[in-house]
Amino acid sequence: MIRFAASALLLALAVPGAAGAAPPSPAAQGKPGTPAWAGCVWRLGSESAKNWLAMKAPAWVNDVPTPAETLGHRLIALCSSDAANERKPNRTPNWGSLRAALTRARPASPGASDSSEPVTLLCRNHVVQAGRETLFRIDIVRVSGTQRTTIFQQHFGEHQGRIFRVPQDIRHIPAADAEISTVCRSITSTGGLADA
């Protein structure tokens, strides 16, 4: 588990290019849902792809991504290094399009395991007030070598003590002097989370 409290490091994780722009890795190719992307996924993440296709499509849940959703984001990150638009967050991928592309590109004999890179992290960002942590954003971060790219952001709000996902293009931005806590865990080939 990676835990951050410094706001400068948070910016490096959350803002595309803040950690230093580097060219995309050779493995990152194609927009998610294209044949090039799907072929790349089967080369680098055959175990993840097989597991994801065996799951029900990702479902909308308030504050906790389902294994199908986290694994879907892992598949996107394996072969796409497109950074999320921080001004237009909460854009759910077209899961049906991704599923169809992977199904069409599935090789007769898929590999048995995933490549060790890139790594995909799920980072939970909390505002800390009076000793209480409140989730305000989840980032999906692609890590390839020293390059970190935030590929997806989901913002959250709180109403009567309950956390909820805010709609597309709406952001929850903590006060400039707020204490921020960030915990990142890697997404596994089953959609679970492991200490990074």
HUURHU-V800998 format. One record per pair of residues at least 6 apart in sequence whose ideal C-beta (glycine too) atoms are under 6 Angstrom apart, sorted by the first residue. I is the first residue (numbers start at 1). J is the second residue. Records with the same first field share a line. If there is no record, write none. Layout:
# HUURHU-V800998
I=J / J
This chain:
# HUURHU-V800998
1=183 / 185 / 195
2=184 / 196
3=183
4=182
5=181
7=180
10=180 / 182
11=18
12=18 / 19
13=141
14=139 / 150
16=83
19=148
22=147
24=81
25=144
27=44
28=79 / 80 / 81
29=36 / 40 / 79
30=36 / 37
32=76 / 80 / 98
33=97 / 98 / 101
37=79
38=101 / 102 / 105
39=105
40=79
41=49 / 75 / 78 / 79
42=49 / 105 / 107
44=78 / 115
45=78 / 114
46=110 / 111
47=113 / 114 / 189
48=74 / 75 / 114 / 189
49=102
50=110
51=189 / 190
52=71 / 75
55=68
57=95
58=66 / 68 / 69 / 72 / 95
59=66
62=164
63=163
67=191
70=122 / 187 / 191
71=191
72=95
73=140 / 152
74=120 / 187
77=120 / 142 / 151
81=149
83=149
84=150 / 151 / 152 / 153
88=169
89=153 / 155 / 171
90=154 / 155 / 168
91=168
114=189
117=144
118=142 / 143 / 144
119=143 / 186
120=142 / 187
121=141 / 184 / 186 / 196
122=185 / 187
123=139 / 141 / 182 / 184
124=138 / 183
125=136 / 137 / 182
126=133 / 134 / 135 / 181
127=134 / 136 / 174 / 178
128=179 / 181
133=181
134=158
135=156 / 163
136=156 / 172 / 174
137=153 / 155
138=154
139=150 / 153
140=151 / 152
141=148 / 150
142=149 / 151
155=166 / 171 / 172
156=163 / 165
157=164 / 166 / 172
184=196
185=193 / 196
186=194 / 196
188=194
